[in-house]
Amino acid sequence: MLYEAARFGAAKQVEKRLDALAETVEGDLARVYRDAAAALAAGDEPGLLAAADAFAELPAPLLAAEMLTAAGRVAQAAGHSRRAGAALARARELARCCPTARTPELDDVEGTQQLTPREREIARLAAGQATSPEIARRLRLSVRTVDNHLAHVYDKLGNSSRIELTALFR
């Protein structure tokens, strides 16, 4: 809900409503919603990460995952692919707590959108248990090129192993 409001420029209206709600309702949820709306409206990565942490503590893992996804997109737009990958990886982890939940923000959180088509292809093969020499033969590349692509994939996604790729590309 918050992401959609921010996307369509209504975050300020949501923030005002949540400010009013926070004055009448006791509890952390209204305050966290207000802070999240402000961070979304401003494209404030640290604010989005703080909101994600606060939602996770409540516990509201789905909302935390949405905030992390938004933070990942902000980081990616700023050219910080490692931070974006880490935020998206954590978002995927939290989203697994709510396997049947669907939101517009999380529907495309596979997290591979920042990969090039070649990186995505190599990552899928590696996730399918293919070794670097096997991938190299199949795609007619050198093993070193395959390993370099995998290093870029790990960097962009915040992963460090083929096992983590397997979880991502199921």
Secondary structure, DSSP 8 states (H G I E B T S, - for coil): -HHHHHHTT-HHHHHHHHHHHHHHS-SHHHHHHHHHHHHHHHT-HHHHHHHHHHHHHTT-HHHHHHHHHHHHHHHHHTT-HHHHHHHHHHHHHHHTTSTT---HHHHTTTS-TTS-HHHHHHHHHHHTT--HHHHHHHHT--HHHHHHHHHHHHHHHT--SHHHHHHHT-
